[in-house]
Amino acid sequence: MGIYDDLPENIRFLSDVFPNPANNYANIEITVTEEEIVKVTSYSITGKVIDSYVQKLEKGLNRINISTKELSKGIYFVNIEFENSFLITKKFISIN
């Protein structure tokens, strides 16, 4: 979990979504070498935007929290988009 060969130099660690499947929340941990602003967008499997927000990542370890309380059972995706246009997509399952 968390080691990828193709990450930009400023991203030192990236976890998978956990817990997965998720009941009320899901998380992604990410370590960055400098402050970053990211856009976090959650989608249904059909491409419908469920939630979207901007989060400031501080230098070091950060946690991105994804609320799944209002989601039906199913497969979802979360995109994390960095200012330099680097995009990370992760899949998670809601069991609500």
MODAHU-V513147 format. One record per residue. N is the residue number from 1. RES is the residue in three letters. OMEGA is omega as a letter, one per 20 degrees, with the letter a starting at -180 (999 if undefined). BURIAL is b if it has 16 or more other C-alpha atoms within 10 Angstrom, else e. D_CENTER is the distance of its C-alpha to the mean C-alpha in Angstrom with 1 decimal. Layout:
# MODAHU-V513147
<<N & RES & OMEGA & BURIAL & D_CENTER> <N & RES & OMEGA & BURIAL & D_CENTER>>
This chain:
# MODAHU-V513147
<<1 & MET & r & e & 13.8> <2 & GLY & a & e & 12.3> <3 & ILE & a & e & 15.1> <4 & TYR & a & e & 14.9> <5 & ASP & a & e & 18.0> <6 & ASP & r & e & 16.7> <7 & LEU & r & e & 14.4> <8 & PRO & a & e & 16.0> <9 & GLU & a & e & 18.2> <10 & ASN & r & e & 16.4> <11 & ILE & a & b & 13.4> <12 & ARG & a & b & 15.1> <13 & PHE & r & b & 12.6> <14 & LEU & a & b & 9.2> <15 & SER & r & b & 9.0> <16 & ASP & r & b & 8.4> <17 & VAL & r & b & 7.0> <18 & PHE & i & b & 10.0> <19 & PRO & r & e & 12.3> <20 & ASN & j & e & 12.3> <21 & PRO & a & b & 14.2> <22 & ALA & r & b & 13.1> <23 & ASN & r & b & 15.9> <24 & ASN & a & e & 15.1> <25 & TYR & r & b & 11.7> <26 & ALA & a & b & 8.7> <27 & ASN & r & b & 6.9> <28 & ILE & r & b & 5.2> <29 & GLU & a & b & 8.0> <30 & ILE & r & b & 8.8> <31 & THR & r & b & 12.4> <32 & VAL & a & b & 13.8> <33 & THR & r & e & 17.6> <34 & GLU & r & e & 17.9> <35 & GLU & a & e & 16.6> <36 & GLU & r & b & 13.9> <37 & ILE & r & e & 13.0> <38 & VAL & r & b & 9.7> <39 & LYS & a & e & 9.3> <40 & VAL & a & b & 6.4> <41 & THR & r & b & 8.0> <42 & SER & a & b & 8.2> <43 & TYR & r & b & 11.2> <44 & SER & r & b & 13.9> <45 & ILE & r & e & 15.4> <46 & THR & r & e & 18.1> <47 & GLY & r & e & 15.9> <48 & LYS & r & e & 16.4> <49 & VAL & a & e & 14.0> <50 & ILE & a & e & 13.3> <51 & ASP & r & e & 11.6> <52 & SER & r & e & 10.9> <53 & TYR & r & e & 11.2> <54 & VAL & r & e & 11.5> <55 & GLN & r & e & 10.7> <56 & LYS & r & e & 12.9> <57 & LEU & r & b & 12.0> <58 & GLU & r & e & 15.3> <59 & LYS & a & e & 16.9> <60 & GLY & a & e & 16.1> <61 & LEU & r & e & 13.6> <62 & ASN & r & b & 10.9> <63 & ARG & r & e & 8.8> <64 & ILE & a & b & 5.9> <65 & ASN & r & e & 7.6> <66 & ILE & r & b & 7.4> <67 & SER & r & b & 11.1> <68 & THR & a & b & 12.6> <69 & LYS & a & e & 16.1> <70 & GLU & a & e & 17.2> <71 & LEU & r & b & 15.9> <72 & SER & r & e & 18.6> <73 & LYS & r & e & 18.5> <74 & GLY & a & e & 16.9> <75 & ILE & a & b & 14.2> <76 & TYR & r & b & 11.1> <77 & PHE & r & b & 8.5> <78 & VAL & r & b & 5.2> <79 & ASN & r & b & 5.9> <80 & ILE & a & b & 5.4> <81 & GLU & a & b & 9.1> <82 & PHE & a & e & 11.3> <83 & GLU & r & e & 14.8> <84 & ASN & r & e & 16.4> <85 & SER & r & e & 14.9> <86 & PHE & a & e & 12.9> <87 & LEU & r & e & 10.2> <88 & ILE & r & e & 7.5> <89 & THR & r & e & 7.1> <90 & LYS & r & e & 6.3> <91 & LYS & r & b & 8.9> <92 & PHE & a & b & 9.6> <93 & ILE & r & b & 13.0> <94 & SER & a & b & 14.3> <95 & ILE & a & b & 17.7> <96 & ASN & 999 & e & 18.9>>
